[in-house]
Amino acid sequence: MRIDLNQATASQIASEPSPKQVNADNVAASDIASAGDRTTLTSTQQSLNELVSTAMSSPEIRQDRVDSLKQSISDGSYELDPEKIAASMIDEHA
């Protein structure tokens, strides 16, 4: 039924069935239900979540590593390999 909005009455507009609103949640839920897909948390996923949690709560600066490097530099035992440094720089920007 075509409605001319210039001549339509309120009763004609009210009698028209309203379009069904669809949102992404409903579509995704119905698609998943019809396809039979499921998801479950495995121990691997739970372990990963725990690791992420631990990493996010750890300090940004590992003071023990910093102290170790300072000691190596001060006693002269810290050695640099210029070729390895150059290769790493090239690999990073390649």
Backbone as JSON Lines, residues from 0, in Angstrom:
{"i":0,"aa":"M","n":[0.84,-1.17,0.0],"ca":[0.0,0.0,0.0],"c":[0.89,1.23,0.0]}
{"i":1,"aa":"R","n":[0.66,2.11,-0.93],"ca":[1.44,3.34,-1.04],"c":[0.71,4.44,-0.3]}
{"i":2,"aa":"I","n":[1.46,5.22,0.44],"ca":[0.86,6.31,1.2],"c":[1.41,7.62,0.67]}
{"i":3,"aa":"D","n":[0.52,8.48,0.3],"ca":[0.91,9.83,-0.11],"c":[0.93,10.66,1.16]}
{"i":4,"aa":"L","n":[2.12,11.04,1.59],"ca":[2.25,11.75,2.86],"c":[1.55,13.1,2.86]}
{"i":5,"aa":"N","n":[1.33,13.66,1.68],"ca":[0.62,14.94,1.62],"c":[-0.86,14.77,1.92]}
{"i":6,"aa":"Q","n":[-1.43,13.61,1.66],"ca":[-2.85,13.4,1.87],"c":[-3.14,12.31,2.9]}
{"i":7,"aa":"A","n":[-2.14,11.75,3.5],"ca":[-2.35,10.66,4.44],"c":[-2.92,11.18,5.74]}
{"i":8,"aa":"T","n":[-3.8,10.39,6.32],"ca":[-4.37,10.75,7.61],"c":[-3.6,10.01,8.69]}
{"i":9,"aa":"A","n":[-3.77,10.43,9.9],"ca":[-3.08,9.81,11.02],"c":[-3.48,8.35,11.16]}
{"i":10,"aa":"S","n":[-4.74,8.03,10.9],"ca":[-5.19,6.63,11.02],"c":[-4.56,5.74,9.96]}
{"i":11,"aa":"Q","n":[-4.34,6.29,8.74],"ca":[-3.7,5.5,7.7],"c":[-2.24,5.22,8.06]}
{"i":12,"aa":"I","n":[-1.59,6.23,8.57],"ca":[-0.19,6.04,8.93],"c":[-0.06,5.07,10.1]}
{"i":13,"aa":"A","n":[-0.96,5.17,11.09],"ca":[-0.92,4.29,12.25],"c":[-1.24,2.85,11.88]}
{"i":14,"aa":"S","n":[-2.05,2.65,10.84],"ca":[-2.45,1.29,10.47],"c":[-1.36,0.56,9.7]}
{"i":15,"aa":"E","n":[-0.37,1.26,9.18],"ca":[0.72,0.63,8.46],"c":[1.57,-0.18,9.44]}
{"i":16,"aa":"P","n":[1.93,-1.38,9.06],"ca":[2.81,-2.14,9.95],"c":[4.17,-1.46,10.03]}
{"i":17,"aa":"S","n":[4.72,-1.39,11.22],"ca":[6.02,-0.74,11.4],"c":[7.12,-1.71,11.0]}
{"i":18,"aa":"P","n":[8.17,-1.19,10.4],"ca":[9.26,-2.07,10.01],"c":[9.96,-2.6,11.26]}
{"i":19,"aa":"K","n":[10.4,-3.84,11.17],"ca":[11.09,-4.46,12.29],"c":[12.5,-3.88,12.37]}
{"i":20,"aa":"Q","n":[12.84,-3.38,13.53],"ca":[14.16,-2.84,13.71],"c":[15.12,-3.98,14.0]}
{"i":21,"aa":"V","n":[16.27,-3.92,13.36],"ca":[17.27,-4.96,13.52],"c":[18.57,-4.28,13.98]}
{"i":22,"aa":"N","n":[19.15,-4.82,15.0],"ca":[20.45,-4.3,15.41],"c":[21.5,-5.4,15.29]}
{"i":23,"aa":"A","n":[22.74,-5.03,15.4],"ca":[23.84,-5.97,15.19],"c":[23.81,-7.13,16.18]}
{"i":24,"aa":"D","n":[23.42,-6.87,17.42],"ca":[23.37,-7.94,18.41],"c":[22.37,-9.01,18.01]}
{"i":25,"aa":"N","n":[21.19,-8.57,17.55],"ca":[20.18,-9.55,17.15],"c":[20.63,-10.34,15.94]}
{"i":26,"aa":"V","n":[21.22,-9.69,14.97],"ca":[21.67,-10.37,13.76],"c":[22.77,-11.37,14.11]}
{"i":27,"aa":"A","n":[23.73,-10.93,14.87],"ca":[24.85,-11.81,15.22],"c":[24.36,-13.0,16.03]}
{"i":28,"aa":"A","n":[23.47,-12.77,16.98],"ca":[22.96,-13.85,17.81],"c":[22.17,-14.84,16.98]}
{"i":29,"aa":"S","n":[21.34,-14.34,16.07],"ca":[20.54,-15.25,15.26],"c":[21.4,-16.01,14.26]}
{"i":30,"aa":"D","n":[22.42,-15.34,13.69],"ca":[23.32,-16.03,12.76],"c":[24.09,-17.13,13.47]}
{"i":31,"aa":"I","n":[24.56,-16.85,14.66],"ca":[25.32,-17.84,15.42],"c":[24.43,-19.0,15.8]}
{"i":32,"aa":"A","n":[23.22,-18.7,16.26],"ca":[22.3,-19.76,16.67],"c":[21.94,-20.64,15.48]}
{"i":33,"aa":"S","n":[21.72,-20.04,14.31],"ca":[21.33,-20.84,13.16],"c":[22.51,-21.62,12.6]}
{"i":34,"aa":"A","n":[23.71,-21.1,12.72],"ca":[24.87,-21.79,12.18],"c":[25.39,-22.86,13.14]}
{"i":35,"aa":"G","n":[25.01,-22.78,14.39],"ca":[25.44,-23.76,15.36],"c":[26.85,-23.52,15.89]}
{"i":36,"aa":"D","n":[27.39,-22.33,15.65],"ca":[28.73,-22.03,16.16],"c":[28.67,-21.78,17.66]}
{"i":37,"aa":"R","n":[29.74,-22.17,18.34],"ca":[29.81,-21.97,19.78],"c":[31.24,-21.6,20.13]}
{"i":38,"aa":"T","n":[31.38,-21.01,21.28],"ca":[32.71,-20.72,21.78],"c":[32.78,-21.1,23.25]}
{"i":39,"aa":"T","n":[33.93,-21.57,23.63],"ca":[34.15,-21.9,25.04],"c":[35.52,-21.4,25.43]}
{"i":40,"aa":"L","n":[35.66,-21.03,26.67],"ca":[36.97,-20.62,27.17],"c":[37.75,-21.87,27.55]}
{"i":41,"aa":"T","n":[38.92,-21.96,27.01],"ca":[39.76,-23.1,27.33],"c":[40.78,-22.67,28.38]}
{"i":42,"aa":"S","n":[41.49,-23.64,28.88],"ca":[42.51,-23.31,29.87],"c":[43.59,-22.44,29.24]}
{"i":43,"aa":"T","n":[43.82,-22.59,27.93],"ca":[44.81,-21.75,27.25],"c":[44.36,-20.3,27.26]}
{"i":44,"aa":"Q","n":[43.09,-20.06,26.97],"ca":[42.56,-18.7,26.98],"c":[42.63,-18.11,28.38]}
{"i":45,"aa":"Q","n":[42.31,-18.9,29.37],"ca":[42.37,-18.42,30.74],"c":[43.8,-18.11,31.14]}
{"i":46,"aa":"S","n":[44.74,-18.95,30.71],"ca":[46.16,-18.71,31.0],"c":[46.63,-17.43,30.32]}
{"i":47,"aa":"L","n":[46.19,-17.23,29.08],"ca":[46.55,-16.03,28.36],"c":[46.02,-14.79,29.08]}
{"i":48,"aa":"N","n":[44.78,-14.86,29.54],"ca":[44.21,-13.74,30.28],"c":[44.99,-13.45,31.55]}
{"i":49,"aa":"E","n":[45.43,-14.49,32.24],"ca":[46.23,-14.31,33.45],"c":[47.59,-13.68,33.12]}
{"i":50,"aa":"L","n":[48.21,-14.11,32.02],"ca":[49.49,-13.53,31.61],"c":[49.36,-12.06,31.25]}
{"i":51,"aa":"V","n":[48.3,-11.73,30.54],"ca":[48.06,-10.33,30.19],"c":[47.86,-9.51,31.45]}
{"i":52,"aa":"S","n":[47.11,-10.05,32.38],"ca":[46.89,-9.36,33.66],"c":[48.19,-9.12,34.39]}
{"i":53,"aa":"T","n":[49.03,-10.14,34.45],"ca":[50.32,-10.02,35.12],"c":[51.21,-8.99,34.42]}
{"i":54,"aa":"A","n":[51.24,-9.04,33.11],"ca":[52.07,-8.1,32.35],"c":[51.6,-6.67,32.55]}
{"i":55,"aa":"M","n":[50.29,-6.47,32.58],"ca":[49.77,-5.11,32.74],"c":[50.02,-4.58,34.15]}
{"i":56,"aa":"S","n":[50.14,-5.44,35.13],"ca":[50.35,-4.98,36.5],"c":[51.83,-4.88,36.87]}
{"i":57,"aa":"S","n":[52.72,-5.38,36.01],"ca":[54.15,-5.3,36.31],"c":[54.67,-3.9,35.99]}
{"i":58,"aa":"P","n":[55.74,-3.49,36.66],"ca":[56.27,-2.14,36.42],"c":[56.88,-2.03,35.03]}
{"i":59,"aa":"E","n":[56.87,-0.82,34.48],"ca":[57.43,-0.61,33.15],"c":[58.95,-0.75,33.15]}
{"i":60,"aa":"I","n":[59.59,-0.39,34.26],"ca":[61.04,-0.47,34.36],"c":[61.42,-1.67,35.21]}
{"i":61,"aa":"R","n":[62.19,-2.56,34.63],"ca":[62.67,-3.73,35.38],"c":[63.96,-3.33,36.06]}
{"i":62,"aa":"Q","n":[63.85,-2.91,37.28],"ca":[64.99,-2.35,38.01],"c":[66.14,-3.35,38.13]}
{"i":63,"aa":"D","n":[65.83,-4.63,38.29],"ca":[66.89,-5.62,38.4],"c":[67.73,-5.68,37.12]}
{"i":64,"aa":"R","n":[67.07,-5.56,35.98],"ca":[67.78,-5.57,34.69],"c":[68.62,-4.3,34.53]}
{"i":65,"aa":"V","n":[68.05,-3.18,34.92],"ca":[68.77,-1.91,34.85],"c":[70.03,-1.96,35.72]}
{"i":66,"aa":"D","n":[69.89,-2.45,36.93],"ca":[71.02,-2.54,37.85],"c":[72.12,-3.46,37.3]}
{"i":67,"aa":"S","n":[71.68,-4.57,36.69],"ca":[72.63,-5.52,36.12],"c":[73.43,-4.87,34.97]}
{"i":68,"aa":"L","n":[72.73,-4.14,34.11],"ca":[73.4,-3.47,33.0],"c":[74.35,-2.37,33.5]}
{"i":69,"aa":"K","n":[73.89,-1.62,34.5],"ca":[74.76,-0.58,35.08],"c":[76.06,-1.2,35.62]}
{"i":70,"aa":"Q","n":[75.92,-2.31,36.3],"ca":[77.09,-2.99,36.87],"c":[78.03,-3.46,35.77]}
{"i":71,"aa":"S","n":[77.47,-4.05,34.71],"ca":[78.29,-4.52,33.59],"c":[79.02,-3.38,32.91]}
{"i":72,"aa":"I","n":[78.36,-2.26,32.74],"ca":[78.99,-1.1,32.11],"c":[80.1,-0.54,33.0]}
{"i":73,"aa":"S","n":[79.8,-0.42,34.29],"ca":[80.79,0.18,35.2],"c":[82.03,-0.7,35.38]}
{"i":74,"aa":"D","n":[81.89,-2.02,35.34],"ca":[83.07,-2.87,35.51],"c":[83.73,-3.25,34.18]}
{"i":75,"aa":"G","n":[83.18,-2.72,33.06],"ca":[83.8,-2.92,31.75],"c":[83.5,-4.24,31.09]}
{"i":76,"aa":"S","n":[82.58,-5.03,31.64],"ca":[82.28,-6.33,31.04],"c":[81.16,-6.28,30.0]}
{"i":77,"aa":"Y","n":[80.55,-5.12,29.82],"ca":[79.47,-4.99,28.83],"c":[80.09,-4.78,27.46]}
{"i":78,"aa":"E","n":[79.78,-5.69,26.53],"ca":[80.36,-5.62,25.19],"c":[79.27,-5.42,24.16]}
{"i":79,"aa":"L","n":[79.58,-4.55,23.21],"ca":[78.64,-4.29,22.1],"c":[79.15,-4.98,20.85]}
{"i":80,"aa":"D","n":[78.22,-5.48,20.04],"ca":[78.56,-6.07,18.76],"c":[77.97,-5.16,17.68]}
{"i":81,"aa":"P","n":[78.79,-4.28,17.11],"ca":[78.28,-3.31,16.13],"c":[77.57,-3.95,14.94]}
{"i":82,"aa":"E","n":[78.06,-5.09,14.48],"ca":[77.42,-5.76,13.34],"c":[76.01,-6.23,13.71]}
{"i":83,"aa":"K","n":[75.87,-6.77,14.9],"ca":[74.56,-7.24,15.36],"c":[73.59,-6.06,15.54]}
{"i":84,"aa":"I","n":[74.1,-4.96,16.06],"ca":[73.27,-3.76,16.24],"c":[72.82,-3.24,14.88]}
{"i":85,"aa":"A","n":[73.76,-3.15,13.92],"ca":[73.42,-2.66,12.57],"c":[72.41,-3.58,11.9]}
{"i":86,"aa":"A","n":[72.59,-4.88,12.02],"ca":[71.65,-5.83,11.41],"c":[70.26,-5.69,12.01]}
{"i":87,"aa":"S","n":[70.21,-5.5,13.32],"ca":[68.91,-5.32,13.98],"c":[68.22,-4.04,13.52]}
{"i":88,"aa":"M","n":[68.99,-2.98,13.35],"ca":[68.43,-1.72,12.89],"c":[67.88,-1.85,11.47]}
{"i":89,"aa":"I","n":[68.61,-2.55,10.62],"ca":[68.16,-2.75,9.24],"c":[66.91,-3.62,9.22]}
{"i":90,"aa":"D","n":[66.91,-4.69,9.98],"ca":[65.75,-5.58,10.03],"c":[64.51,-4.85,10.54]}
{"i":91,"aa":"E","n":[64.68,-3.97,11.51],"ca":[63.55,-3.25,12.09],"c":[62.92,-2.3,11.09]}
{"i":92,"aa":"H","n":[63.74,-1.7,10.23],"ca":[63.22,-0.71,9.27],"c":[62.96,-1.29,7.9]}
{"i":93,"aa":"A","n":[63.18,-2.56,7.72],"ca":[62.97,-3.18,6.4],"c":[61.53,-3.58,6.21]}
